[in-house]
Amino acid sequence: MSGGDRGRAGVGALTSLVAWTVLLCGLWLWARDMTGGPGLPPLAFGATAGRAEAGAGAGRAEPAELPPPRAPLAGDAAPESVTVDAAGVTAEVVPRGLDGDGGVEAPPFEAPELVGWYADGAAPGAEGAAVLVGHRDTESAPAVFHELADVEPGDRVRVRRTDGQVALFTVDDVRTVPRAGFDPDEVYGQRTRGAAELRLLTCGGAFDPNGGGYAANVVVSAYLTGVAV
């Protein structure tokens, strides 16, 4: 390889790294918020959160239009896969822990088709607000949650668990929440004490190619309405 080729290769590698850093910025911010980063409240499992003002989104359906909630499942089964037909998603779910900065680790760079589960929180289907995160895109192609903003209230989410049960969720709220003034307690907090809830998150809003990343987060909220085997 010539010196010029090596130089171009080095620039390409740096560009790729910068691109991934920008795309993952939103995920890192969610993680900091969810795990009580400096100056931020902790994720409010078991508390009844209020309603946050948010940007454009499908909004929340009226309760009369949606099926009733189901009692939570046992909490000792991890998620294996998630299916969201309205967003074209059928994906493996992998547990993620905390990184050195106290945030939830995003799915691996090399596997943008995976969905990450915050394993230190609630399991999908169990009491609490379970959190699943995924990338919107890579530097060159759509990623697993690219179409998440197309989900609407009333759509279904299916999560297969390690106990063989499939937790069936109904979406009741879809919002695009600006990063500026983001309140994790409002977004991630459990809305109904004793309920099994689910949050699906990815990047959203306008994208700043000069290093600012995405300006918002797409937040899909759902609650347990059934179970299958």
C-alpha positions in Angstrom: 0.0 0.0 0.0 1.4 3.4 -0.9 1.8 6.2 1.5 -1.2 8.0 -0.1 -3.3 4.9 0.2 -2.4 4.4 3.8 -3.3 8.1 4.5 -6.7 7.7 2.8 -7.3 4.5 4.7 -6.4 6.2 8.0 -8.8 9.1 7.2 -11.5 6.6 6.3 -11.1 4.8 9.6 -11.2 8.0 11.6 -14.3 9.2 9.7 -16.0 5.9 10.5 -15.2 6.2 14.2 -16.5 9.8 14.2 -19.7 8.8 12.5 -20.3 6.0 15.0 -19.6 8.3 17.9 -22.1 10.8 16.6 -24.8 8.2 16.0 -24.3 6.6 19.4 -24.3 9.9 21.3 -28.1 9.7 21.8 -27.9 6.2 23.2 -25.1 7.2 25.6 -27.2 10.1 26.8 -30.2 7.9 27.4 -27.9 5.6 29.4 -26.6 8.4 31.6 -30.1 9.6 32.2 -31.5 6.2 33.0 -28.7 5.3 35.5 -28.7 8.6 37.4 -25.8 10.5 35.8 -24.5 13.6 37.5 -27.3 16.0 38.2 -30.0 13.7 37.0 -32.6 11.7 38.9 -32.5 7.9 38.8 -34.8 5.8 36.7 -38.1 5.7 38.7 -39.2 2.1 38.7 -42.2 1.7 40.9 -43.1 5.4 40.9 -46.0 7.0 39.0 -44.5 9.5 36.6 -46.2 12.5 35.2 -46.6 13.4 31.6 -43.7 15.2 29.9 -44.2 17.7 27.1 -42.6 16.4 23.9 -42.1 17.1 20.2 -43.8 15.6 17.2 -45.1 12.1 17.5 -48.1 9.9 17.2 -49.2 10.9 20.7 -51.1 8.8 23.2 -54.3 6.9 22.5 -57.4 7.3 24.6 -57.8 4.5 27.2 -61.2 3.4 25.8 -59.5 2.6 22.5 -57.0 0.2 23.9 -57.3 -3.3 25.5 -57.1 -3.6 29.3 -53.7 -4.3 30.9 -52.8 -7.8 32.0 -51.2 -8.8 35.4 -47.4 -8.9 35.2 -45.5 -12.1 34.6 -42.7 -13.5 36.7 -39.7 -11.3 36.7 -36.9 -14.0 36.4 -37.1 -14.5 32.6 -34.8 -12.5 30.3 -35.9 -11.3 26.8 -34.6 -13.3 23.8 -36.2 -11.4 20.9 -38.5 -8.6 20.0 -40.9 -8.2 17.1 -42.6 -4.9 16.1 -44.4 -5.5 12.9 -45.3 -1.8 12.4 -41.6 -1.0 12.3 -40.4 -4.0 10.4 -38.5 -5.3 13.5 -37.7 -8.9 14.3 -34.5 -8.8 16.3 -32.4 -10.7 18.9 -32.3 -9.0 22.3 -29.0 -8.9 24.2 -28.5 -7.9 27.9 -26.5 -4.7 28.5 -24.9 -3.5 31.7 -23.2 -0.3 32.7 -20.1 1.1 31.1 -17.2 2.9 32.9 -19.1 6.2 33.0 -22.2 4.7 34.6 -24.3 4.5 31.5 -26.0 1.5 29.8 -23.8 -0.1 27.1 -25.3 0.3 23.7 -25.6 -2.7 21.4 -22.1 -3.5 19.8 -20.9 -1.3 17.0 -20.5 -4.3 14.8 -24.1 -5.6 15.3 -26.5 -2.8 14.6 -29.2 -5.4 14.0 -29.3 -6.2 17.8 -31.5 -4.6 20.4 -30.1 -4.0 23.9 -32.0 -4.6 27.1 -31.2 -2.7 30.3 -30.6 -5.9 32.3 -30.3 -4.1 35.7 -33.9 -2.9 35.3 -37.2 -4.7 34.8 -37.6 -7.7 32.5 -40.2 -7.3 29.7 -43.5 -8.6 31.0 -42.5 -8.2 34.7 -43.6 -5.4 36.9 -41.8 -2.2 36.1 -40.8 -0.3 33.0 -38.5 -2.5 30.9 -36.2 -0.6 28.5 -35.0 -1.8 25.1 -32.7 0.4 23.0 -31.4 0.1 19.4 -29.6 2.1 16.8 -31.5 4.0 14.1 -28.8 3.8 11.5 -25.1 3.1 10.8 -22.8 5.2 8.7 -24.1 3.6 5.6 -27.4 1.8 6.2 -30.5 1.7 8.3 -30.2 -0.2 11.7 -32.7 -2.2 13.7 -34.9 0.7 15.0 -34.8 2.8 11.8 -38.6 2.8 11.4 -39.5 3.0 15.1 -41.0 6.5 14.7 -43.6 4.9 12.3 -45.2 2.9 15.2 -48.6 4.2 16.4 -50.8 3.7 19.5 -52.6 0.4 19.2 -49.7 -1.4 17.5 -48.4 -4.5 19.1 -45.0 -5.5 20.4 -44.0 -9.1 21.1 -41.1 -10.1 23.3 -40.1 -13.7 23.5 -38.6 -14.6 26.9 -36.3 -17.3 28.2 -39.2 -19.0 30.0 -40.9 -19.8 26.7 -43.6 -17.2 27.1 -44.2 -14.3 24.6 -45.1 -11.1 26.4 -47.7 -9.2 24.2 -47.6 -5.4 24.6 -49.9 -2.7 23.2 -48.4 0.7 22.3 -50.2 3.6 24.0 -47.7 6.4 23.4 -45.2 7.4 20.8 -43.2 10.6 21.2 -40.2 12.4 19.9 -38.5 13.9 23.0 -35.9 16.6 22.5 -32.6 16.0 24.2 -32.6 19.5 25.5 -34.3 19.5 28.9 -34.8 15.7 28.7 -36.4 14.5 32.0 -35.6 10.7 32.4 -38.1 10.4 35.3 -40.9 11.5 33.1 -39.9 9.4 30.1 -38.7 6.2 31.8 -40.7 6.2 35.0 -43.4 3.6 35.5 -46.7 5.2 34.9 -49.0 2.8 36.8 -47.8 1.1 40.0 -47.9 -2.6 39.7 -48.0 -2.7 35.9 -45.7 -4.3 33.3 -44.6 -1.6 30.9 -42.1 -1.3 28.1 -40.1 1.5 26.5 -38.4 1.2 23.1 -35.9 3.9 22.3 -33.7 5.1 19.4 -32.4 8.4 18.0 -34.8 10.9 16.4 -35.3 14.4 15.3 -33.0 16.4 13.2 -29.5 15.2 12.6 -26.5 17.5 12.8 -23.7 16.2 10.5 -21.2 18.5 12.2 -20.9 16.4 15.3 -24.1 17.4 17.2 -25.8 14.0 16.5 -29.6 13.6 16.6 -31.5 16.3 18.4 -34.1 14.0 20.0 -35.1 10.5 21.1 -38.0 8.5 19.7 -39.7 6.9 22.7 -42.4 4.2 22.2 -44.3 3.3 25.4 -46.4 0.1 25.7 -48.0 -2.0 28.4 -48.6 -5.7 28.8 -52.0 -6.9 27.5 -51.5 -10.6 26.9 -49.2 -13.6 26.9 -48.7 -16.5 24.4 -46.5 -19.6 24.3 
